[in-house]
Amino acid sequence: MNTVTDIKDLGLSESLYSKNAPVRGLHKLNMLEKRFPLSIKRTNPKLAAMWTQAKTLTWDAETDIPYSTFDKSNYSQEQLDAARLCWSRRAWTEYTGIVESPALCIRLCLEGNQSIEAKFLLAAKVFEEARHCEASFMLADAMGGYIVEPPPGDAIQKMLVAGFRDRMAFNPEVISEAAIAGWHCISEGIAYDIFLARYAHTTEPVTKEVIRLISQDEVRHVELGWAYLEERTKDLSKSDILKIEQVVRDVIENVELRGFHSTFMLNDAETSVLREAEAIAADARLGFCTADQEHQVFVKSIQRIRERFAPMGITIPLYPELD
C-alpha cells in the first residue's frame, strides 16, 4: 500500500475553502427565504421513500445498545486505550454532521425550487448525526473513557472541518447541488464504505451493533445525495455541472485524501498516534480495519463514486495513489 507523505506530491489543487478563507456568513447569500407557495407535493419518489424510512427506522443510542455487556477483561490496556481514542474520534467526526446538516437545510429553505423531501431528510439527519455522536462517545466510555479532544495533527483539528462544512453551505459561489455532492456523495459515501468493511472485520458484539445501527442511517444519507443529484442535474447547465465537479474534486483532495475519514491516507509524524491506535484497534477487532483493508476500500469507493457521477457529466480525475 502506498501512502502520501506530502499532499503536494499528488499535484492537488489548493482548497477552495481553506481554514484561512474568510467566513461567508448567511447574510452573504443575499436572499430571503422563499417560503410561499409552500408545496408539499412529492416530486422525487426515491427521496419520498427515504423520508418514510427515516420516520420508521429509529433507535435510541442510550437504551438500544448494551454497553454494560462490553467485557474489558478480554482486551489488554493497550488495546482498550487505542480503541477508546478511535471511538472518541468517531464521536468528533459525527459531531461535524450536526453542523453540516442544518446548514444545508437552511440553504435549501432559502431557495424556492427545492423539494420538500430533501428538506425533511436533512432536518431528520441532524437528529441522526446526534445519536451517532452519542453512541460513539458512549462506546468509548465503555472501553475505558471518552477522550474530549483530538491529539495534535488530527485532520479534524487541523482542517477545522466543521467550519469547512458550514462555509460551503453558506457560500454563494457554491451551488446547493455541489455542496450536497461533496458531503453526501463523496464524504459520506467513503465513510459508509469504510464502515461496512469495519463491520465485517469486527467481532466484539457491542461494537458491532454500534456500527450496524450507524450504518443503517448512513446508507440513507449517502443515497439522499445521489437521488437528489440524479434529479437536479437533469436541468443544470454545463457551467453548473463544472461547479459541482470543482467542489467534488476539492472534497476528495483536501478532505478525504488528507485523512478525515481514513488516517492511513497520510504518513507523517503528526498523525502517527492515530494510525497506530487504529492499527491496534483493528488487530483487536474493536471496530477498525487494517491499513491495507482500508486502503482497498478507499480505492474501490472512489471508483464506484466516479462511475455513478459519469452519467451526470461529472468527471473525477485519476489519482496516482488510488488508480
NUKEVO-753555 format. One record per residue (C-alpha): residue in three letters; x, y, z. Coordinates in steps of 0.25 Angstrom, whole numbers, plus 2048, in hexadecimal, padded with zeros to 3 digits. Example, Ala and Ser with C-alpha at 12.3 -4.5 7.8 and 13.67 -1.06 7.14 Angstrom:
Ala8317EE81FSer8377FC81D
***
This chain:
Met800800800Asn80580E7FCThr803819806Val805828804Thr81083080BAsp80C83D805Ile7FF8417FFLys8078497F5Asp80D83D7EFLeu7FF83A7E9Gly7FF8477E2Leu7F184A7E8Ser7EA8587E7Glu7EA8617F3Ser7DD8607FBLeu7D286A7F7Tyr7CE86A806Ser7DB86A80ELys7DB86E81CAsn7E187B818Ala7D687F80FPro7CC88A815Val7C088481BArg7B4887812Gly7A888981BLeu79A887818His798895814Lys7A2894809Leu79788B801Asn78F8987FFMet7828917FFLeu775890807Glu76E883809Lys7648807FEArg75A878807Phe74D87A7FFPro7478737F8Leu74C868801Ser74A85C7F9Ile74984E7FFLys7488477F2Arg75183A7F2Thr75A83D7E6Asn7658337E8Pro7608257EBLys76D8207F0Leu76E82B7FAAla7608297FEAla76381A801Met76F81E809Trp767828811Thr75D81D815Gln768814819Ala76F81F821Lys762820829Thr76181182CLeu76F80C82DThr77281383BTrp77B80F846Asp780815853Ala78F816855Glu78E815864Thr78480A866Asp78580185AIle7947FD85BPro7987F4867Tyr7A57FC86ASer7A57F5878Thr7A87E8872Phe7B57EC86BAsp7BF7E4872Lys7CC7EB874Ser7D37DF87AAsn7D47D986CTyr7DE7E4868Ser7EB7EA86CGln7EC7F8871Glu7F47FC865Gln7E87F785CLeu7DE7FE865Asp7E580B865Ala7E780A855Ala7D8807853Arg7D381285CLeu7DB81C855Cys7D6817848Trp7C781784CSer7C9825852Arg7CE829845Arg7C182383FAla7B982C848Trp7C1838844Thr7BF835835Glu7B0832837Tyr7AF84083EThr7B2847831Gly7A584282BIle79D849836Val7A3856830Glu7A2852821Ser79484D821Pro78D859826Ala79686281DLeu79285B811Cys78385A815Ile783869817Arg78A86B809Leu77F863803Cys77486A80ALeu779877805Glu7778727F7Gly7698717F2Asn76B8667E8Gln77085B7F1Ser76884E7F4Ile76184D802Glu76683F804Ala775843803Lys77284E80EPhe76B844817Leu77683A815Leu781844819Ala779848825Ala778839829Lys787838827Val78A842832Phe78483883CGlu78A82C835Glu798832836Ala796836844Arg793827848His79F823840Cys7A782C849Glu7A1827855Ala7A2819852Ser7B181B84FPhe7B582285CMet7AD818864Leu7B480D85EAla7C2814860Asp7BD81586FAla7BA806870Met7C880486BGly7CF80C876Gly7CB81A874Tyr7C7824869Ile7D282E865Val7CD83C863Glu7D7842859Pro7E083D84DPro7EF83B84FPro7F7845847Gly7F7842838Asp7E983C837Ala7E284082AIle7D6845832Gln7DE84F83ALys7E885282EMet7DE856824Leu7D385B82DVal7C9853825Ala7BC85882CGly7BF866827Phe7C385F819Arg7B585A818Asp7AC86681CArg7B586F813Met7B2866808Ala7A386680APhe7A287580CAsn7AC879801Pro7A487F7F5Glu7AF87B7ECVal7AB86C7EFIle79E8687E9Ser79685F7F3Glu7988537E9Ala7A78547EBAla7A68547FAIle79D8487FBAla7A68417F0Gly7B38447F9Trp7AD840806His7A3835803Cys7A882E7F7Ile7B78307FASer7BA831809Glu7AE82980EGly7B081F803Ile7BE81C806Ala7BB81B815Tyr7AF811813Asp7B880880AIle7C3808815Phe7B9806820Leu7B47F9818Ala7C27F4818Arg7C47F7827Tyr7B77F082AAla7BB7E3823His7C97E382AThr7C37E6838Thr7C07DA841Glu7BC7E184FPro7AD7E184FVal7AA7EF855Thr7B47F684CLys7AE7EE840Glu7A07F3844Val7A4801845Ile7AA800837Arg79D7F9831Leu794804837Ile79C810832Ser79E809824Gln78E807824Asp78D817824Glu79A81A81CVal79581280FArg78981B80FHis792827810Val79A823804Glu78E81F7FBLeu78882C7FFGly7938337F8Trp79282A7EBAla78382B7EATyr78383A7EBLeu78E83C7E1Glu7898327D7Glu77C83A7D6Arg7828487D7Thr78E8467CDLys7848437C2Asp7818527C1Leu78E8587C5Ser7978607BBLys7A585B7B7Ser7AB8667BFAsp7A38617CCIle7A88537C9Leu7B68587C9Lys7B385F7D6Ile7AF8527DCGlu7BC84B7D7Gln7C58567DDVal7BF8547EBVal7BF8457E9Arg7CE8457E6Asp7D084F7F1Val7CA8467FCIle7D183A7F7Glu7DF8417F6Asn7DE84A802Val7D684280CGlu7D6833809Leu7E4832804Arg7E883A810Gly7E482F81APhe7D683481EHis7CF82681DSer7DC81E81BThr7E8821823Phe7F081781BMet7F082180FLeu7FB829815Asn80882481BAsp80E830823Ala813830831Glu807839836Thr7FD82E832Ser805822837Val7FE821845Leu7F082083EArg7F5816833Glu7FC80D83EAla7EF80E846Glu7E780983AAla7F17FE837Ile7F07F9846Ala7E07FA846Ala7E07F3839Asp7E87E783EAla7DF7E684AArg7D37E7840Leu7CD7F2848Gly7C77FA83DPhe7D27FD833Cys7D97F7827Thr7E87F5824Ala7EF7FF81BAsp7EF7F680FGln7E07F3810Glu7DC801812His7E5806806Gln7DE7FB7FDVal7D0800802Phe7D480F7FFVal7D980C7F1Lys7CC8047EESer7C380F7F4Ile7CA8197EBGln7C88107DFArg7B980E7E2Ile7B781D7E4Arg7BE8207D7Glu7B48167D0Arg7A881C7D6Phe7AC82A7D2Ala7AF8277C4Pro7A08277BFMet79E8357C4Gly7AA83A7BDIle7B383C7C9Thr7C18377C8Ile7CA8337D3Pro7D98337CFLeu7E28277D1Tyr7EC8287DDPro7F98217DDGlu7F881B7EBLeu7EA8167E8Asp7E98117DA
***
